[in-house]
Amino acid sequence: MSSRKSTASASPASSRGKPVELGGSLGRTEATGFGVVYVLREALNEMGLDIRNTRASFQGFGNVSQYAIKLYSEYGGTPVCVSCWDQAENRSYSFRKKDGLQLAELLKITDRFGGIDKEKARAAGYEVLPGEAWLEQDVEVLVPAALENQITGENARP
């Protein structure tokens, strides 16, 4: 049996999701969603497109998509569709409003898992579509912000 002491120590940089007082960073909650839109804005600029003239469809209604929709809307883009997972039915749905999603409105009818209440969404003027419909929208921007490998050679057209 060795009597050597471990030299391992805790480091504030060694884990993520820490409170600020333990070495975490401010803005962590919104960082990924905002980062997606910062990169999108720059890519659109490089392509000569004004974000205000674009429509977008978002996969998932968790933290990343919620903050991406927020900033994308603030920049003047029009989010028209978002998908989410229905915990009770164990399947996904897409919610579309062609004149633009209203984030605050959707957040009021969303459960803690990011699932949107279908009946309340319909009452608010949203179309309730199959889960994969977020990929099939007539938009300039697709934001895959949930499950990986959703955009494939089979469902993406050149």
N, C-alpha and C positions, 0 to 999 in steps of 0.2 A: 504494500500500500504506500503510495507516494504522499509525502507531506508538503508537496509544492502547492502554493496558493495560486488560484486562478488570477490571471492578469486582465480578464475581461472586465469592462466597465460600461456603464450606460452612457450613451451619447445622444444628445438632443437630435442629431441628424439621422439617427439610425431607424426611426420609424415615422410613419405618416399619421396624420389625423390627431396630432397632439394639441392640447390646449396651448394658447399663446404663452401662458406663464411657464410652460415646460418646453419651450423652444418651437412651438408651432407657429404658423404664419397667419396673418390676417388675410381674409379674403379666400381662404381655402375652399369654402363651400361653393362659391361661384366661379372659381378659377378655371376649371375645365370647360364649362359651358361658355364662359366669356372668351376663353382662348380660342375655341372653335370659331367664334364669330370674328375675332380679330384676324385670324388667318384667312377666313372666308372673305372679309372685307378687302384685304390686301390682294388676294387672288383675283377677285372681281375687278379691282383697280388695274391689275396687270392685264386683264382681258379686255379692258376698256368698257366695263359694265358698271353702272351705278347701282349700288345695293338697293336704292329706293325704287328701282324698276324691276326688281326680282321678286319671285314668289318661291316659297320653300316648303318642303315637306320633311317632317321630323320623325325619326324612329324612336319610340319610347317616350315616356313622360316622367322620367325620373329627374334627379338633380341636374344632370348635364343638359338635357333637353329644356328643362324649365328655364334655366339661366341663359341658354342659347336663344330660346324664343324671346326672352325678355330683351336681350341686347340687340338681337336682329330686328325686333320691332322698333326699338328706340332709334336705330339707325335708319329706319324708314322702310325696311323690307316687309313683305307681307307673308306671314306664315299661314298656310291654308290647310294643312293636314298634319295630324300627329297620331301616332299609334300608341297603344298601351296594353298592358297585360291585365286581364280580368282574373283575379285570384279565385273567385268563386267558380267560374266556368273553366278555368285552366286553359285559356286561349286568349289570343290577342284580337284587338279591334282597332280600326282607324276611325278618326273623327275628322270630318272635313267641313269647312265653312269657306266657300269660294271667295267671299269678300274679306276674309281674314279671321283667324282665331283671335280670341280675346283671352290672354293669359290669366288675368285676374278672375274672369268668369269661370274658366276651366278649373282653376285652383280651388274655387269654392265647392266644386262638385267632384273632387278627387279624394280618394282614400289615402291612407298613410303609405300604401305601396305604390302609389302613382297610377292607380286604376281610376278611370273616369266613369262616373255613373251614366249609363247609357240612356236611361229615361230622362234624366235631367238635361243631358246634352241635347237630346232630340227636342225637348221643350224649349231649349235656348237657341234652336235653329241649326244644330249640327246634324250632318248626315252621319249615320253609324254604318261603317263599311267593314268588310273582312280585314283581318290584321295586316295582310300583305299589301293592302291598297295604298299605303303610304308611299310605296315604291312606284306606283302606277300613275301618279299625279302629273298633270301638265305644268311642270315647274322648271325653273332654272337651277334650283339648288335642292339636293337631297342631303340630309344630315343623318347619317347612321350613328345614333347615339345610344344604342342598347346592345343587343346581341351581335357578336362578330359574324363575319362571313355571310351577311345578308344580301350584299350586292355581288352577283356572280356573272360569269360569262353568259349564262342562260337567261338572266332577267335584265341584263343591261344591254341596251342597244347602242350601236355606234353613233 
